Amino acid sequence: ICNKINEVQKMELKDLVRIDFEPLENHAMLISDFSEVYEYKDNKKTEKIRGYKAEFVIADGEAKGLRFNVEFSKLPDAELMQKYVIDFDKEASSVYTQKGKFGVQFKLVANGLLAE
C-alpha cells in the first residue's frame, strides 16, 4: 500500500487530468474582445506583454454552450460573434491548480484561428 501511495504522490496533475481538445477546436464563436496577458515574475505582474486572450463559446455540437478563454502569442485578426476553428498548441496548454481557488484551472494556448 505504501508503494501505491508514493506513486500517486509523485504523479503530476497533468497525469490525472487530460484536456480533450476535439470538442473545443471547431464551432468556437468569439464572444469577447482580446485583452493583453502580462508576464509574471516572483508572483508579481510585470509590464511585459506575453500574449493576448479572449473568450469563446462552442456554438454547435455536443459541447454547445461551453465557454472558455484562449491565449495567443500574437493578436489574431478576428471579429466578434464569428465562428472559428482553433489551432491549439497542445504542448503549451496545461492544467493547474491555483492557491485560494477551488478546483482545476486550464490554460488553453493556441497558434491561431481559421474562419469557419
MMTF fields as JSON, N, C-alpha, C and O atoms, coordinates in Angstrom:
{
  "mmtfVersion": "1.0.0",
  "mmtfProducer": "UNKNOWN",
  "numBonds": 463,
  "numAtoms": 464,
  "numGroups": 116,
  "numChains": 1,
  "numModels": 1,
  "chainsPerModel": [1],
  "groupsPerChain": [116],
  "chainIdList": ["A"],
  "bondAtomList": [4, 2, 8, 6, 12, 10, 16, 14, 20, 18, 24, 22, 28, 26, 32, 30, 36, 34, 40, 38, 44, 42, 48, 46, 52, 50, 56, 54, 60, 58, 64, 62, 68, 66, 72, 70, 76, 74, 80, 78, 84, 82, 88, 86, 92, 90, 96, 94, 100, 98, 104, 102, 108, 106, 112, 110, 116, 114, 120, 118, 124, 122, 128, 126, 132, 130, 136, 134, 140, 138, 144, 142, 148, 146, 152, 150, 156, 154, 160, 158, 164, 162, 168, 166, 172, 170, 176, 174, 180, 178, 184, 182, 188, 186, 192, 190, 196, 194, 200, 198, 204, 202, 208, 206, 212, 210, 216, 214, 220, 218, 224, 222, 228, 226, 232, 230, 236, 234, 240, 238, 244, 242, 248, 246, 252, 250, 256, 254, 260, 258, 264, 262, 268, 266, 272, 270, 276, 274, 280, 278, 284, 282, 288, 286, 292, 290, 296, 294, 300, 298, 304, 302, 308, 306, 312, 310, 316, 314, 320, 318, 324, 322, 328, 326, 332, 330, 336, 334, 340, 338, 344, 342, 348, 346, 352, 350, 356, 354, 360, 358, 364, 362, 368, 366, 372, 370, 376, 374, 380, 378, 384, 382, 388, 386, 392, 390, 396, 394, 400, 398, 404, 402, 408, 406, 412, 410, 416, 414, 420, 418, 424, 422, 428, 426, 432, 430, 436, 434, 440, 438, 444, 442, 448, 446, 452, 450, 456, 454, 460, 458],
  "bondOrderList": [1, 1, 1, 1, 1, 1, 1, 1, 1, 1, 1, 1, 1, 1, 1, 1, 1, 1, 1, 1, 1, 1, 1, 1, 1, 1, 1, 1, 1, 1, 1, 1, 1, 1, 1, 1, 1, 1, 1, 1, 1, 1, 1, 1, 1, 1, 1, 1, 1, 1, 1, 1, 1, 1, 1, 1, 1, 1, 1, 1, 1, 1, 1, 1, 1, 1, 1, 1, 1, 1, 1, 1, 1, 1, 1, 1, 1, 1, 1, 1, 1, 1, 1, 1, 1, 1, 1, 1, 1, 1, 1, 1, 1, 1, 1, 1, 1, 1, 1, 1, 1, 1, 1, 1, 1, 1, 1, 1, 1, 1, 1, 1, 1, 1, 1],
  "groupList": [{"groupName": "ILE", "atomNameList": ["N", "CA", "C", "O"], "elementList": ["N", "C", "C", "O"], "formalChargeList": [0, 0, 0, 0], "bondAtomList": [1, 0, 2, 1, 3, 2], "bondOrderList": [1, 1, 2], "singleLetterCode": "I", "chemCompType": "L-PEPTIDE LINKING"}, {"groupName": "CYS", "atomNameList": ["N", "CA", "C", "O"], "elementList": ["N", "C", "C", "O"], "formalChargeList": [0, 0, 0, 0], "bondAtomList": [1, 0, 2, 1, 3, 2], "bondOrderList": [1, 1, 2], "singleLetterCode": "C", "chemCompType": "L-PEPTIDE LINKING"}, {"groupName": "ASN", "atomNameList": ["N", "CA", "C", "O"], "elementList": ["N", "C", "C", "O"], "formalChargeList": [0, 0, 0, 0], "bondAtomList": [1, 0, 2, 1, 3, 2], "bondOrderList": [1, 1, 2], "singleLetterCode": "N", "chemCompType": "L-PEPTIDE LINKING"}, {"groupName": "LYS", "atomNameList": ["N", "CA", "C", "O"], "elementList": ["N", "C", "C", "O"], "formalChargeList": [0, 0, 0, 0], "bondAtomList": [1, 0, 2, 1, 3, 2], "bondOrderList": [1, 1, 2], "singleLetterCode": "K", "chemCompType": "L-PEPTIDE LINKING"}, {"groupName": "GLU", "atomNameList": ["N", "CA", "C", "O"], "elementList": ["N", "C", "C", "O"], "formalChargeList": [0, 0, 0, 0], "bondAtomList": [1, 0, 2, 1, 3, 2], "bondOrderList": [1, 1, 2], "singleLetterCode": "E", "chemCompType": "L-PEPTIDE LINKING"}, {"groupName": "VAL", "atomNameList": ["N", "CA", "C", "O"], "elementList": ["N", "C", "C", "O"], "formalChargeList": [0, 0, 0, 0], "bondAtomList": [1, 0, 2, 1, 3, 2], "bondOrderList": [1, 1, 2], "singleLetterCode": "V", "chemCompType": "L-PEPTIDE LINKING"}, {"groupName": "GLN", "atomNameList": ["N", "CA", "C", "O"], "elementList": ["N", "C", "C", "O"], "formalChargeList": [0, 0, 0, 0], "bondAtomList": [1, 0, 2, 1, 3, 2], "bondOrderList": [1, 1, 2], "singleLetterCode": "Q", "chemCompType": "L-PEPTIDE LINKING"}, {"groupName": "MET", "atomNameList": ["N", "CA", "C", "O"], "elementList": ["N", "C", "C", "O"], "formalChargeList": [0, 0, 0, 0], "bondAtomList": [1, 0, 2, 1, 3, 2], "bondOrderList": [1, 1, 2], "singleLetterCode": "M", "chemCompType": "L-PEPTIDE LINKING"}, {"groupName": "LEU", "atomNameList": ["N", "CA", "C", "O"], "elementList": ["N", "C", "C", "O"], "formalChargeList": [0, 0, 0, 0], "bondAtomList": [1, 0, 2, 1, 3, 2], "bondOrderList": [1, 1, 2], "singleLetterCode": "L", "chemCompType": "L-PEPTIDE LINKING"}, {"groupName": "ASP", "atomNameList": ["N", "CA", "C", "O"], "elementList": ["N", "C", "C", "O"], "formalChargeList": [0, 0, 0, 0], "bondAtomList": [1, 0, 2, 1, 3, 2], "bondOrderList": [1, 1, 2], "singleLetterCode": "D", "chemCompType": "L-PEPTIDE LINKING"}, {"groupName": "ARG", "atomNameList": ["N", "CA", "C", "O"], "elementList": ["N", "C", "C", "O"], "formalChargeList": [0, 0, 0, 0], "bondAtomList": [1, 0, 2, 1, 3, 2], "bondOrderList": [1, 1, 2], "singleLetterCode": "R", "chemCompType": "L-PEPTIDE LINKING"}, {"groupName": "PHE", "atomNameList": ["N", "CA", "C", "O"], "elementList": ["N", "C", "C", "O"], "formalChargeList": [0, 0, 0, 0], "bondAtomList": [1, 0, 2, 1, 3, 2], "bondOrderList": [1, 1, 2], "singleLetterCode": "F", "chemCompType": "L-PEPTIDE LINKING"}, {"groupName": "PRO", "atomNameList": ["N", "CA", "C", "O"], "elementList": ["N", "C", "C", "O"], "formalChargeList": [0, 0, 0, 0], "bondAtomList": [1, 0, 2, 1, 3, 2], "bondOrderList": [1, 1, 2], "singleLetterCode": "P", "chemCompType": "L-PEPTIDE LINKING"}, {"groupName": "HIS", "atomNameList": ["N", "CA", "C", "O"], "elementList": ["N", "C", "C", "O"], "formalChargeList": [0, 0, 0, 0], "bondAtomList": [1, 0, 2, 1, 3, 2], "bondOrderList": [1, 1, 2], "singleLetterCode": "H", "chemCompType": "L-PEPTIDE LINKING"}, {"groupName": "ALA", "atomNameList": ["N", "CA", "C", "O"], "elementList": ["N", "C", "C", "O"], "formalChargeList": [0, 0, 0, 0], "bondAtomList": [1, 0, 2, 1, 3, 2], "bondOrderList": [1, 1, 2], "singleLetterCode": "A", "chemCompType": "L-PEPTIDE LINKING"}, {"groupName": "SER", "atomNameList": ["N", "CA", "C", "O"], "elementList": ["N", "C", "C", "O"], "formalChargeList": [0, 0, 0, 0], "bondAtomList": [1, 0, 2, 1, 3, 2], "bondOrderList": [1, 1, 2], "singleLetterCode": "S", "chemCompType": "L-PEPTIDE LINKING"}, {"groupName": "TYR", "atomNameList": ["N", "CA", "C", "O"], "elementList": ["N", "C", "C", "O"], "formalChargeList": [0, 0, 0, 0], "bondAtomList": [1, 0, 2, 1, 3, 2], "bondOrderList": [1, 1, 2], "singleLetterCode": "Y", "chemCompType": "L-PEPTIDE LINKING"}, {"groupName": "THR", "atomNameList": ["N", "CA", "C", "O"], "elementList": ["N", "C", "C", "O"], "formalChargeList": [0, 0, 0, 0], "bondAtomList": [1, 0, 2, 1, 3, 2], "bondOrderList": [1, 1, 2], "singleLetterCode": "T", "chemCompType": "L-PEPTIDE LINKING"}, {"groupName": "GLY", "atomNameList": ["N", "CA", "C", "O"], "elementList": ["N", "C", "C", "O"], "formalChargeList": [0, 0, 0, 0], "bondAtomList": [1, 0, 2, 1, 3, 2], "bondOrderList": [1, 1, 2], "singleLetterCode": "G", "chemCompType": "PEPTIDE LINKING"}],
  "groupTypeList": [0, 1, 2, 3, 0, 2, 4, 5, 6, 3, 7, 4, 8, 3, 9, 8, 5, 10, 0, 9, 11, 4, 12, 8, 4, 2, 13, 14, 7, 8, 0, 15, 9, 11, 15, 4, 5, 16, 4, 16, 3, 9, 2, 3, 3, 17, 4, 3, 0, 10, 18, 16, 3, 14, 4, 11, 5, 0, 14, 9, 18, 4, 14, 3, 18, 8, 10, 11, 2, 5, 4, 11, 15, 3, 8, 12, 9, 14, 4, 8, 7, 6, 3, 16, 5, 0, 9, 11, 9, 3, 4, 14, 15, 15, 5, 16, 17, 6, 3, 18, 3, 11, 18, 5, 6, 11, 3, 8, 5, 14, 2, 18, 8, 8, 14, 4],
  "groupIdList": [1, 2, 3, 4, 5, 6, 7, 8, 9, 10, 11, 12, 13, 14, 15, 16, 17, 18, 19, 20, 21, 22, 23, 24, 25, 26, 27, 28, 29, 30, 31, 32, 33, 34, 35, 36, 37, 38, 39, 40, 41, 42, 43, 44, 45, 46, 47, 48, 49, 50, 51, 52, 53, 54, 55, 56, 57, 58, 59, 60, 61, 62, 63, 64, 65, 66, 67, 68, 69, 70, 71, 72, 73, 74, 75, 76, 77, 78, 79, 80, 81, 82, 83, 84, 85, 86, 87, 88, 89, 90, 91, 92, 93, 94, 95, 96, 97, 98, 99, 100, 101, 102, 103, 104, 105, 106, 107, 108, 109, 110, 111, 112, 113, 114, 115, 116],
  "secStructList": [7, 2, 2, 2, 2, 2, 2, 2, 2, 2, 7, 7, 2, 2, 2, 2, 7, 7, 7, 7, 7, 2, 2, 2, 2, 1, 1, 3, 3, 3, 7, 1, 7, 7, 3, 3, 3, 3, 3, 3, 3, 6, 6, 3, 3, 3, 3, 3, 3, 3, 3, 3, 3, 3, 3, 3, 3, 3, 7, 1, 1, 6, 6, 6, 6, 7, 3, 3, 3, 3, 3, 3, 1, 1, 7, 7, 7, 7, 7, 6, 6, 7, 3, 3, 3, 3, 3, 3, 7, 6, 6, 6, 7, 3, 3, 3, 7, 7, 6, 6, 7, 7, 1, 7, 3, 3, 3, 7, 3, 3, 3, 3, 3, 3, 3, 7],
  "xCoordList": [0.828, 0.0, 0.876, 0.547, 1.974, 2.855, 3.432, 3.564, 3.782, 4.315, 3.287, 3.632, 2.026, 0.955, 0.765, 0.581, 0.808, 0.655, 1.802, 1.574, 3.027, 4.182, 4.04, 4.394, 3.524, 3.33, 2.321, 2.547, 1.218, 0.183, 0.727, 0.452, 1.498, 2.052, 3.026, 3.146, 3.721, 4.689, 4.022, 4.647, 2.759, 2.055, 1.789, 1.558, 1.826, 1.5, 0.054, -0.537, -0.513, -1.897, -2.135, -3.187, -1.157, -1.304, -1.402, -1.894, -0.932, -1.045, -2.447, -2.844, -3.187, -4.504, -5.644, -6.704, -5.427, -6.462, -5.966, -4.869, -6.785, -6.42, -7.358, -8.566, -6.8, -7.625, -8.047, -7.204, -9.35, -9.877, -10.1, -11.088, -9.186, -9.231, -10.286, -10.776, -10.636, -11.526, -12.839, -13.202, -13.57, -14.825, -14.617, -15.559, -13.401, -13.119, -12.607, -12.661, -12.117, -11.43, -12.36, -11.965, -13.584, -14.499, -15.702, -16.077, -16.298, -17.515, -17.306, -18.238, -16.086, -15.78, -16.113, -15.492, -17.087, -17.506, -16.804, -16.839, -16.176, -15.504, -16.553, -17.373, -16.538, -17.568, -16.991, -17.718, -15.7, -15.111, -14.017, -13.508, -13.676, -12.516, -11.26, -11.297, -10.155, -8.881, -8.298, -8.402, -7.69, -7.014, -5.58, -5.27, -4.727, -3.322, -3.142, -3.87, -2.157, -1.758, -0.323, 0.559, -0.102, 1.212, 2.015, 1.46, 3.331, 4.225, 4.237, 4.035, 4.478, 4.631, 6.008, 6.512, 6.613, 7.91, 7.81, 7.436, 8.14, 8.028, 6.62, 6.454, 5.613, 4.196, 3.789, 2.783, 4.55, 4.212, 4.117, 4.95, 3.085, 2.851, 3.946, 4.296, 4.477, 5.453, 4.731, 3.534, 5.43, 4.866, 5.004, 4.534, 5.646, 5.896, 4.666, 4.193, 4.162, 3.019, 3.53, 4.42, 2.951, 3.376, 2.396, 2.686, 1.224, 0.239, -1.091, -1.193, -2.122, -3.47, -4.454, -4.236, -5.537, -6.533, -7.925, -8.182, -8.81, -10.213, -11.069, -10.576, -12.369, -13.31, -14.08, -14.462, -14.295, -15.029, -16.149, -16.103, -17.16, -18.212, -18.406, -18.343, -18.642, -18.92, -20.359, -21.291, -20.531, -21.843, -22.646, -23.866, -22.006, -22.691, -22.034, -20.902, -22.764, -22.198, -22.444, -23.176, -21.817, -22.06, -21.582, -22.087, -20.627, -20.117, -20.767, -20.263, -21.873, -22.551, -22.79, -23.275, -22.434, -22.624, -21.403, -21.373, -20.404, -19.19, -18.381, -18.059, -18.052, -17.285, -15.88, -15.682, -14.892, -13.506, -12.661, -13.024, -11.527, -10.569, -9.412, -9.012, -8.878, -7.737, -6.701, -7.033, -5.446, -4.339, -3.589, -3.374, -3.197, -2.457, -1.188, -1.207, -0.081, 1.15, 1.079, 1.69, 0.331, 0.133, -1.357, -2.18, -1.695, -3.09, -3.704, -3.287, -4.694, -5.322, -6.205, -6.725, -6.359, -7.29, -8.638, -8.881, -9.516, -10.779, -11.875, -11.605, -13.127, -14.283, -15.2, -15.371, -15.786, -16.742, -17.914, -18.332, -18.43, -19.612, -19.423, -20.401, -18.183, -17.877, -17.354, -16.745, -17.6, -17.145, -15.773, -15.475, -14.941, -13.574, -13.228, -13.837, -12.231, -11.56, -10.29, -9.531, -10.06, -8.898, -7.795, -8.013, -6.602, -5.412, -4.69, -3.876, -4.997, -4.423, -2.966, -2.56, -2.194, -0.826, -0.945, -0.96, -1.027, -1.304, -0.161, -0.386, 1.059, 2.204, 2.21, 2.572, 1.815, 1.834, 0.595, 0.636, -0.498, -1.71, -1.479, -0.736, -2.122, -1.844, -3.027, -4.0, -2.898, -3.862, -3.104, -1.965, -3.74, -3.056, -4.067, -5.266, -3.57, -4.388, -3.827, -2.661, -4.672, -4.258, -4.582, -5.677, -3.619, -3.84, -5.074, -5.283, -5.876, -7.054, -8.26, -9.328, -8.115, -9.243, -9.54, -8.632, -10.81, -11.241, -11.206, -11.591, -10.759, -10.837, -9.613, -8.576, -9.771, -8.699, -8.87, -9.989, -7.771, -7.77, -7.136, -6.305, -7.539, -6.988, -6.363, -6.963, -5.18, -4.546, -4.556, -3.812, -5.401, -5.516, -4.762, -5.051, -3.797, -2.952, -3.16, -3.237, -3.253, -3.477, -2.423, -1.855, -2.193, -1.28, -1.989, -1.361, -3.306, -4.039, -5.486, -5.943, -6.196, -7.619, -7.811, -7.118, -8.766, -9.175, -10.668, -11.423, -11.106, -12.532, -13.243, -12.736, -14.424, -15.19, -15.939, -16.638],
  "yCoordList": [-1.191, 0.0, 1.26, 2.233, 1.255, 2.425, 2.753, 3.923, 1.703, 1.946, 2.638, 3.551, 2.217, 2.842, 4.302, 5.164, 4.584, 5.963, 6.816, 7.941, 6.302, 7.043, 7.313, 8.395, 6.334, 6.515, 7.625, 8.462, 7.643, 8.66, 10.033, 11.019, 10.11, 11.386, 11.955, 13.176, 11.117, 11.563, 11.971, 12.63, 11.585, 11.928, 13.428, 14.059, 13.974, 15.382, 15.498, 14.526, 16.683, 16.914, 16.569, 16.036, 16.872, 16.573, 15.077, 14.668, 14.257, 12.806, 12.316, 11.223, 13.108, 12.715, 13.347, 12.741, 14.569, 15.311, 15.596, 16.119, 15.247, 15.415, 16.413, 16.384, 17.301, 18.247, 17.566, 17.106, 17.504, 16.956, 18.136, 18.859, 18.325, 19.475, 19.329, 20.334, 18.12, 17.895, 18.682, 19.322, 18.663, 19.425, 20.941, 21.688, 21.406, 22.833, 23.437, 24.653, 22.603, 23.093, 23.699, 24.62, 23.202, 23.629, 24.385, 24.194, 25.238, 25.978, 26.907, 27.156, 27.423, 28.317, 29.757, 30.319, 30.344, 31.709, 32.677, 32.496, 33.69, 34.714, 35.601, 36.206, 35.689, 36.46, 37.585, 38.205, 37.845, 38.971, 39.612, 39.017, 40.834, 41.466, 40.807, 40.158, 40.974, 40.453, 41.405, 42.623, 40.853, 41.654, 41.149, 40.001, 42.023, 41.669, 40.683, 40.721, 39.799, 38.871, 39.246, 39.247, 39.559, 40.018, 38.888, 37.94, 39.012, 38.061, 38.362, 39.5, 37.313, 37.453, 36.963, 35.985, 37.648, 37.223, 37.279, 38.308, 36.185, 36.077, 36.449, 37.176, 35.934, 36.171, 37.635, 38.036, 38.437, 39.845, 40.144, 39.709, 40.894, 41.269, 42.222, 43.178, 41.945, 42.849, 43.669, 43.482, 44.551, 45.362, 44.674, 45.206, 43.491, 42.805, 41.993, 41.131, 42.273, 41.537, 40.24, 40.259, 39.112, 37.823, 37.286, 36.305, 37.934, 37.471, 38.168, 39.204, 37.565, 38.128, 36.991, 35.865, 37.291, 36.255, 36.783, 37.987, 35.844, 36.17, 34.987, 33.873, 35.253, 34.209, 33.722, 34.5, 32.414, 31.761, 30.926, 30.561, 30.629, 29.697, 28.739, 29.143, 27.476, 26.495, 26.71, 26.648, 26.965, 27.331, 26.135, 26.236, 25.022, 23.83, 22.57, 22.6, 21.461, 20.164, 19.796, 20.481, 18.696, 18.15, 19.075, 18.991, 19.946, 20.862, 22.245, 23.201, 22.357, 23.648, 24.334, 23.724, 25.628, 26.403, 26.467, 27.271, 25.644, 25.636, 26.899, 27.203, 27.639, 28.879, 28.651, 27.946, 29.265, 29.101, 30.233, 30.861, 30.488, 31.503, 30.827, 29.717, 31.512, 31.007, 32.119, 33.281, 31.739, 32.69, 32.494, 31.367, 33.609, 33.621, 34.439, 35.431, 34.043, 34.822, 36.111, 37.116, 36.079, 37.266, 37.554, 36.643, 38.822, 39.227, 38.717, 39.138, 37.811, 37.286, 38.332, 39.242, 38.183, 39.008, 38.294, 37.337, 38.767, 38.068, 39.073, 40.172, 38.677, 39.529, 38.881, 37.662, 39.732, 39.254, 38.54, 38.894, 37.544, 36.773, 35.995, 35.62, 35.756, 34.914, 33.573, 33.492, 32.518, 31.177, 30.891, 31.273, 30.2, 29.884, 28.438, 27.811, 27.943, 26.696, 27.137, 27.957, 26.595, 26.987, 25.953, 24.753, 26.442, 25.597, 25.659, 26.552, 24.701, 24.7, 24.27, 23.407, 24.878, 24.446, 23.484, 23.898, 22.218, 21.201, 21.045, 20.638, 21.363, 21.275, 22.44, 22.261, 23.618, 24.801, 24.881, 25.538, 24.233, 24.22, 23.337, 22.358, 23.687, 22.934, 22.952, 23.687, 22.121, 22.004, 22.358, 21.93, 23.144, 23.53, 23.852, 23.957, 24.007, 24.484, 25.835, 26.146, 26.62, 27.949, 28.128, 27.791, 28.666, 28.892, 29.751, 30.753, 29.343, 30.119, 29.886, 30.443, 29.073, 28.79, 27.303, 26.472, 26.986, 25.594, 25.019, 25.698, 23.801, 23.085, 23.224, 23.747, 22.737, 22.677, 23.818, 24.137, 24.421, 25.5, 24.976, 24.068, 25.559, 25.18, 26.397, 27.472, 26.244, 27.279, 26.758, 25.838, 27.352, 26.938, 27.931, 29.128, 27.425, 28.252, 27.814, 26.62, 28.793, 28.474, 29.136, 30.178, 28.484, 29.034, 30.033, 30.961, 29.861, 30.769, 30.345, 29.345, 31.149, 30.919, 30.814, 31.469, 29.978, 29.882, 30.139, 29.567, 30.998, 31.259, 29.984, 29.208, 29.772, 28.56, 28.706, 27.783],
  "zCoordList": [0.0, 0.0, 0.0, -0.678, 0.744, 0.803, -0.568, -0.926, -1.35, -2.69, -3.571, -4.321, -3.491, -4.277, -3.874, -4.733, -2.577, -2.1, -2.629, -3.074, -2.59, -3.107, -4.603, -5.071, -5.36, -6.802, -7.072, -7.946, -6.34, -6.524, -6.14, -6.824, -5.049, -4.614, -5.646, -5.752, -6.403, -7.398, -8.713, -9.544, -8.905, -10.14, -10.177, -9.145, -11.362, -11.543, -11.995, -12.464, -11.853, -12.235, -13.696, -14.047, -14.554, -15.98, -16.256, -17.308, -15.309, -15.452, -15.09, -15.494, -14.342, -13.868, -14.664, -14.82, -15.17, -15.886, -17.3, -17.495, -18.271, -19.679, -20.331, -20.097, -21.153, -21.907, -23.202, -23.973, -23.436, -24.689, -25.636, -25.512, -26.572, -27.477, -28.574, -29.089, -28.932, -30.078, -30.007, -30.994, -28.881, -28.86, -28.859, -29.126, -28.564, -28.47, -29.774, -29.959, -30.667, -31.871, -32.912, -33.628, -33.009, -34.061, -33.497, -32.341, -34.318, -33.962, -32.774, -32.01, -32.612, -31.496, -31.888, -32.791, -31.212, -31.514, -30.561, -29.344, -31.117, -30.329, -29.669, -30.36, -28.322, -27.617, -26.754, -25.978, -26.885, -26.145, -26.996, -27.946, -26.626, -27.245, -26.696, -25.65, -27.403, -26.929, -25.89, -26.03, -24.859, -23.839, -23.682, -24.0, -23.189, -23.02, -21.872, -20.88, -22.026, -20.969, -20.613, -21.472, -19.356, -18.919, -18.29, -17.734, -18.39, -17.723, -16.23, -15.805, -15.444, -14.004, -13.613, -14.166, -12.659, -12.133, -10.618, -10.055, -9.96, -8.5, -8.02, -7.041, -8.733, -8.428, -8.53, -7.944, -9.262, -9.446, -10.937, -11.732, -11.29, -12.684, -13.156, -12.465, -14.343, -14.96, -16.03, -16.249, -16.679, -17.758, -19.119, -20.125, -19.164, -20.428, -20.857, -20.115, -22.043, -22.587, -23.216, -24.066, -22.784, -23.332, -24.368, -25.052, -24.486, -25.453, -25.271, -24.614, -25.881, -25.861, -25.615, -26.063, -24.901, -24.64, -24.945, -24.921, -25.233, -25.494, -25.08, -24.901, -24.931, -24.546, -25.768, -26.642, -25.8, -26.874, -26.268, -25.094, -27.09, -26.708, -27.879, -29.04, -27.567, -28.62, -29.077, -28.276, -30.388, -30.927, -31.436, -31.566, -31.724, -32.25, -31.705, -31.225, -31.789, -31.413, -29.964, -29.249, -29.535, -28.199, -27.076, -25.957, -27.355, -26.323, -26.407, -25.817, -27.128, -27.319, -25.975, -25.023, -25.925, -24.707, -23.805, -22.874, -24.056, -23.24, -23.514, -24.663, -22.44, -22.553, -22.026, -21.037, -22.708, -22.296, -22.854, -23.849, -22.203, -22.642, -23.356, -23.006, -24.363, -25.111, -25.213, -25.445, -25.036, -25.126, -26.442, -26.888, -27.054, -28.317, -28.119, -27.39, -28.753, -28.632, -29.451, -29.087, -30.557, -31.4, -31.481, -31.405, -31.635, -31.716, -33.021, -34.1, -32.937, -34.157, -34.837, -34.192, -36.13, -36.895, -36.822, -37.558, -35.927, -35.697, -35.373, -34.888, -35.65, -35.4, -34.371, -34.342, -33.524, -32.529, -33.19, -34.293, -32.511, -32.904, -34.209, -34.855, -34.592, -35.754, -35.252, -34.185, -36.035, -35.654, -36.259, -37.39, -35.457, -35.859, -35.513, -34.645, -36.226, -35.869, -35.15, -35.669, -33.961, -33.17, -33.347, -33.178, -33.691, -33.806, -32.455, -32.22, -31.568, -30.221, -30.222, -30.999, -29.349, -29.066, -27.889, -26.729, -28.201, -27.173, -26.176, -25.036, -26.593, -25.677, -24.681, -23.518, -25.131, -24.259, -23.37, -22.33, -23.749, -22.932, -21.715, -21.782, -20.596, -19.372, -18.403, -18.575, -17.395, -16.304, -15.029, -14.84, -14.149, -12.92, -11.827, -12.085, -10.614, -9.505, -9.079, -9.32, -8.451, -8.038, -6.573, -6.121, -5.826, -4.392, -4.177, -4.861, -3.225, -2.87, -3.768, -3.513, -4.818, -5.709, -5.68, -5.682, -5.652, -5.632, -7.04, -7.992, -7.186, -8.453, -9.323, -8.916, -10.537, -11.52, -12.52, -12.923, -12.91, -13.896, -15.19, -15.164, -16.308, -17.598, -18.252, -18.264, -18.789, -19.597, -21.035, -21.375, -21.869, -23.263, -24.133, -24.124, -24.882, -25.735, -27.176, -27.466, -28.085, -29.499, -30.386, -30.059, -31.513, -32.527, -33.412, -33.921, -33.611, -34.456, -34.637, -34.083, -35.439, -35.744, -37.237, -38.015, -37.632, -39.037, -39.086, -38.299, -40.007, -40.14, -40.547, -41.357, -39.98, -40.284, -41.591, -42.008]
}
